[in-house]
Amino acid sequence: MAVEHDDHELVHDDSMTFDDDNDKTIRTGTLWSTIAHIITAVIGSGVLSLAWSTAQLGWIGGPVALFCFAFVTLISSSLLSDCYRSPDPVTGTRNRSYTDAVRVILGKKQAWICGLLQYVSFYGTGVAYVVTTATCMRALRKSNCYHKEGRDASCEYDGKIYMLMFGVVEIVMSQIPDFHSMVLVSVVAAIMSFCYASIGFGLGLAKTVENGKIAGSIRGVPAPSLAHKLWITFQALGDIAFAYPYALILLEIQDTVKSPPAENKVTKRASAVAILLTSFFYLGCGCFGYAALGNDTPGNLLTGFGFYEPYWLVDFANVCIIIHLIGGYQLYSQPVFAFVERWLTEKFPNNGFLNRFHDLKLPFLPVLRLNLFRVCFRTAYVASTTGIALVFPYFNEILGVLGALNLWPLAIYFPVEMYIVQKKVETFSRKWVILEIFSFVLMVVSVVALVGSVAGLIEAKMN
């Protein structure tokens, strides 16, 4: 088998064989590595806002919204996984990215719109992860400060230095060659996800038992006016929307899966398992967090337990989040790196700055193969996301905006339309009507979530 390196040299390994379409890419992904990738993509900073979202929606609206978004995500991932190959979902030509699938099935104009939305979402998620990491680092210092100095101590810290520290780490991490080299990073990130989600779940349950009652109400947190209640409800929907769908990264994950069995079957099974696991933790964190903290539920669940014992457990959870977000940032950034670098190297195949690699030997480490353009571009990309985060360090509001932007166009509209075209679903047939109603309802939800989240972002910036 020939394994392709970044400088297009081929190294032969008789233990491997080409994929069926001879595209020189070794795919070693399994059901379990796919589950790890999906969990890394899904359980991110969004889980920390679910208790707050449940608090805004109340004891009926909150759990119902969590269940509905899980169901919507399962349908979306099932529809999209059949679009990895076309025209046949099992034997057709590979579409190695979301944008490739839209271009092949729906045309170049739709692909341009999809690509713009997708890469804006990737970029925005990177900004959100910078903000979330800084929030967790601040929570760590505050927790230890209050534990040491007492609750009356002045323990306020500026988050900017932590954003810059995270940016430096990501500049180093961004030199990972490509998505196929990220299995270990995703496995570690997935383990961290389970750790901090379990801690959030457990702390909420323990605090509820300690209180001896279930806090909160059917209507959720009261608001000074009906208009404000509507905005905050819409923003809560946007936060939940951010926590669940992962359509914008699904086909890139599916492109790592080896076959047989067919990639779409493996991905559907992995999605079902991942959504079941994440839904369990999401409901636990959202509902028990609200039950424990009631109307005082903060935007970041773990900061609400920052003053409680055992404080070291909350600290450990925040460390797990930070480690997870280091890997999660790369999961959402690598497709951007791959797109830009592939486009430029194809456009300028003889440019040495773009295509020449240099060996760097450091003590006690294997030889590093560096490309100057890759180093410069990826460093600039990380620096820009860090800069935007410094200007807009608003956790819940950013998550709401990103969730609303992702929900309908990327998680619903394109998967539904591609499925209709690929499966040749007849217009006005029963299946067509059901799919279009499904798309329309989620479009309305996405619009109101976006309006509420933008209003919240403006309000936060003004304050």
N, C-alpha and C positions, 0 to 999 in steps of 0.2 A: 504494500500500500504506500502511497505517497502522501506524506504529511506536509502541508504547505505552511511555510513560515512567512513572516510579514514582508521579507524582502524577496519573496517568490522563489527562493531556492527550494528544491525538493529533496527530502531525505527519505530513503526507502526503508520500509519495514515490512518484512514478509509476513508478519503476523496479522496485518490489516489488509482490507480490501476497499476499493473505491465504493462510494455510495452509488445507488442505481443510476444517477444522472451524471456521474463522473465530474462533479464540480470541485474535486480536490479538497473537500472539507471533511474532516473526520468528525463524525457525530457519535458520541459515546453516551448520550443522555439516556437515562432509564426512568421508570415510573417514579422512583424515589428521588432522583436528582431533580426531576420536573416538579414534584411536590415541594422540594426545598426552594427552588427558584420562585414558585408561585407564592409560597408563604412569605418569603423575603420581600416579594413585591407587594403583597397585600397587607400583612401585619407590619405596619410602620408607625409613623407618628400619628396616623389617624385614630388608632385605638385609644390614644390618650384623651381624645376629645369626646369619646362616646358617652361617658357619664354625664358630661355637660350637655350634650345633645339630648340625651334622655330626660334630663332635668328640664330642658326647655319645652319638650313635647309632652311630658307627663307620663303617668303610668300606663295609659292606653296607647297613646301615639308613639311613645319611644320604642317599646318592644315590637309593636306592629311595623314600624319603619325599619327596624333592624332585620326582621324576618323578610320583609318585602325586598329590601336591597340585596339580601343573600340570594333570594329566588331570582331576581333580575340578573344578578351576576352569573349565576349558574346557566341561565338561558343564553346570555350574551356569550359566555365562553364556549358553550356548545356550538352555537351558530358560527362563531369565528374560527374555531379549530377545524371546521370543514373547509375553510377557505385557504388553508395552508398549501394545498395542491389544487390546481385547476387545469382543465375543467372537471376532472374527476377527483374527489377528495382522497382517494387511496392511491391511484396510479398516475395522476396528472403531474404537471410540472410544478416544482417547488416555487412558492412565493416566500422568500426568505425574510421579509419584513412586512409589517402592516401596510405600509405605503405601496410596496410591490403588489400585494394582493388587491388593493383598491385599484391600482393602475391597470392590472390585467383584467379584472372583472368589471369594473365600472368606468374605466377610461382615464385619460391623463388629467382632465380638468378636475374631476373628483379627487384624484390622487394628489394634486397640488394642494387642494383645500385640506385634505386629510393630513398630508405631511406637515403643513403649517401648524395645524392644531396639535398634532402629535409632538412635534419638537418643542413647541411652546409649553406643552404640558410636561415634557421631560425636564425642560429648563426650570419651570415653576416648581416642580417637585424637588429639584436640587436646592432651590431657594428655601423651600419649606423645611427641608432636612437640616439646612444650616441653622435656621431659626430654632428648630426643635432641639438640636444638640446643645445650643447655647442655653436654652431654657432648662435642660436637664443638668448641665454643668452648674448653673446658678443654684438650682434646687439642691444639688449636692453640698455646695458651700453653705447655703442657708441652713440646711438641716444640721450640719455639723456645728455651725456657729450657735444656733439656738440650743442644741444639746449641751454645748460647752459653756455658753455664757448666760443661758436662760432665755425665756420667751420675751422678756422685755428688752433684750439687747437689740442694738441697731445692726441688722444683718442684711443690708441691701448691697447688691453687687451689680456692676455694669456687665452686660452680656456681650459687649463688642469684642473684648479680648478673647472670649471663648469662640466666637464666630471665626476670628482670625486664626486661632489654633486649629479649628476644624478644617479651615481652608488649606492650611499647610499640610495636614495629614492627607487630605484628598488630592492635593497636587502629586504627592508621592504615589498614592493608590491608583491614580489615573494612568500611570504608566503600565498597568496590567494590559497585555496586548489586545485582548478582545473578549467578547462575551463567552466564548468557548473555554476560556481560561479561568472562569469565575466560579466553578463548581464548589471548591473549598470555601471561598468567601461566602457563597450563598448558604452552604450547610451551617457554617458558624453563625451567620446572621439569623437563620431560621431557628437555631437553638436558642439564641438570645431572645428572639421574639417570644418563644414559649415561656422562657424564664420570666420576663417582665410582665407578660400578659397574665401568667399564673399568679405572680405576686400582686398585681392590681386586683385580680379576681379575689384572691385570698384575703387581702387587706379589707376590701369592701365587705366581704362576708363576715370577717372577724369583728369589724367595727359595728356592723348591723346587729350581730349577736350581743356585743357589749352594750349597745344602746338599749337593747330589749324592745325595739320597735322598728318599723319600716318608715323611714322619713319620706317626704315628698307628697305629692297629691295627683289627682287625676288630670288636672289642668296644667301641672308643671309650675315653674317659677313664675310668680306674678310679675306683671309689667306695669309701668306707669300709665300706659295708654294702649288702646287696641292696635294702633298703627305700629307701635314699638314691639308689641307681642307678635305681630305678623312678621316683621323684619327678622326678629330673633328666631322665630320658628323656621322661616325660610333658610336662615343661616345654618340652623341645626341640621336641616335636610342636606345642605351642601357639605357639612362636615361628615355626615354618614356616607354621602355619595363619594367623598374622597377616600374613606376607609375601605370600601369594598372593591369597586371595579378595577381590573388590571388589564383591560383589553388592549391598551396602547402598547403593552409589552408582551402579550401572549404569543404572537407569532414568532417573535425573536426567541422566546423560550422554546417554542415548539421546534424551531430550527436546530436545536441542540440534540433532539431526540433521534436515536438510532432506530432503524427498522430492519426486519419485521419485529413485532407487530406494527400495524399502520400507525403513523404518528398521531393521527386524529383520535384514534381509540385510546392511545396512551394518555394523550393530553386531556381528553374528556374524563378519564378515570382520575387522573391527578387533580383536575379542577374540582371534581366532586369531593374527593378526600380533603383537599385543602380548604374548600369553602365550608365543609362540615366542621372541621377543626377550628377554623377562624371564627365561625358563627358561635360556637360554644364559648370561646373566650370573649368575643365581642358582647354577647348577651350577659356574660358574667361580669365583665368590667363595667358595662353600661348600666345594668340594672342594680347590681350590688353597690356600685359606686354611688349611684343616686340614692339608694336605700340607706346608705351609711351617712352621706353628707347632706342630703336634702337640698334645700334652696341655696346652700352655701357651696355646692359642687363647683369646683374651679374648672377653667378651660383645659388644664392639664391634670388628669386624675391624680397622678403620683404627688404633685405638689400639695394636694389636699391632705395627704397623709404625712407630710414632711415633718410635722411636729410630734408625731406619735411614736411610741415605742412598738417594736424594736426599730429604732431609726436606721440601724445598719442594714436592715432588710430593704428599706426604701432606697438607701444609698446604692445597694447592690442592683436594685431594679433600674435605677437611673444609669448605672454603669452599663448594664445590659442593653439599654436603649441606645446609648452612645455607640457601643460596638456594632449594634445592628444597623444604625444609620450610616456608619462608615461604609458598610457593605451595600446597604440599600441605595446610597447615593451613586455608587458605581453601577448598580443594576439599571438605573434610569439614565445614566450618562453614557455608558458604553455604546448604545445604539446611535447617539448623536455623534460620538467620535467616529464610529464606523462609517456612518453616512458621509460626513464631511471628508474624511480621509480617502474613502473609496472614490468619491466624485472627483476630487482633485487629482488623485493619482491616475485616474482614467483620462482626465482632461489634459494632464501634462505628464505623460508617461516617461519622458526623458529628463525631467527636472531632478537634479541631484539632491536638492534640499528636501524634496518630497519623498524620494525613493531610496536614498542612500542610508544605510545603517552603519553604526559604529559600535565596536565592541569595547565595553568598559569593564575592567577587572578590578574588583575590590577585594581586600583581604577577607578570607573565610567565607566568601560568597561566590556563587557561580558567575560565569561571564554574563554581563548584562548587555543586551543588544538595544541600543538607543537610536532613535530617529529624531533629528533636530526639529523637524516640523511638528512631529507628534508632541515633543516636549513643550514647544512654544504654544501650540494651539490648545492643548489640554490644560496647560497652566493658565492661559488667558481665560479659558472657559470657567474653570473653578474660581478664579479671581473675580470674574463678573458676577457669578451667583452669590458669592460672599458679599460683594459690594451691594447688590440689591437687597440682600437680607439685612445689612446694616441700616439701610434706609427704611425698610418696612419690616420691623421685627414684631409682627402681630400674628400670633400663633393661630387662633381659631379663625380669624378673618381670612388669612391666606389659604388655610385648608378648605374653607367654604367656597372661595372663588375657584380654586383648582378643581374641587369636586364637581361643581356645577359645570365648569368648562369641559370636563372629561365625560360626564355622565351621558348626555344624549348623543352628541355627534360621534364620539369615539367608541363608547360602550354599547350604544343602541343603534343609531342610524346606519352607520356603515356596515356593521355585522348583519343587520336585517336586510338591507338592500343587496349586499353581496350574496346572501343566502338565497334570496328570491331569484336573482339572476342566475346563479350557479345551478340551483335546483329546478330552474324554469317553472317557478310557481305561477300558475295562471292568474291574471288580473281579475279581481273580484271573486276569486274562489274563496272558500271558507278559510283556508290557511292564510291566504293573502290578506284577507280582512282582519284576521286575528293578529297577524304580525304588524300590520299598519296601525291598528288601534293601540297595540303595545308600544309602538314607537311614538305615537302621538301623545299618549299619556305621560311617558317619560320625558318627552320634550317639554311639556307644561311644567313638570316637576323641576326640570333642569333650569328653565327660565326663571321661575320664582326663587329657586335656590341661589341663582346668580345675582338676582336683584337684591335679595336680602343680604348676601355676603358682601357685595360691593358697598351697600349702605353701611354695613358694619365696619368695613375697612375705612371708609371715609370718616365715620364717627370716631374710630380709634385714632386716626391720624390727626384729626382736629383736636382731640383731647390730649 
